[in-house]
């Protein structure tokens, strides 16, 4: 077992007692569509708000065909107060139309196809592949990017660079779960500012790059 696997396992053990990210919660259904929509709603939105909005929305519709029957203004009200709810409502409607028209109402299990949808970036696409389809993919958001650099695993400027570098050094068996583990860790222990280093199970392996103050 290499050092990075040991670190991931230690962090994974600690975060088992924490609340998992909202997208991961809805991903337990193994429904790629729910992963896609919940991920879109989660962007720049707190987890609690995302979970509540998804709960309201998925009670009404869980596939693009039914979602398309929801008028735009009503969709906006359902997902409010997620960040940029008006823009997200339009994005979701646009994606639904294209899913029905071009993909027979099914989310495509292909990175290039997913990235062809307006509003879907690499983070969302990789999360759908991993959590929705079980296809190995590393989803890099702000937490994964920050923690990977803080640990000294990578030295990158943006999430896309981090994704490329992590693929080189992380065992493929850990690609899918890496996002959930590090996001949960980043929300509770390895905070952006003043992380709880005294509570960290891997502090002896961390270079603490960029950490100016800790607790």
Secondary structure, DSSP 8 states (H G I E B T S, - for coil): --HHHHHHHHHHHHHTTS---HHHHHHTT--HHHHHHHHHHHTTS-HHHHHHHHHHHHHH-SSHHHHTTS-HHHHHHHHTTSTTHHHHHHHHHHHHHHHHHHSTT---S-HHHHHTSTT--HHHHHHIIIIIH--------HHHHHHHHHHTS---SSHHHHHHHHHHHS-GGGHHHHHHHHHHHHHHTS-SSSB-GGG-TTGGG---TT---B-
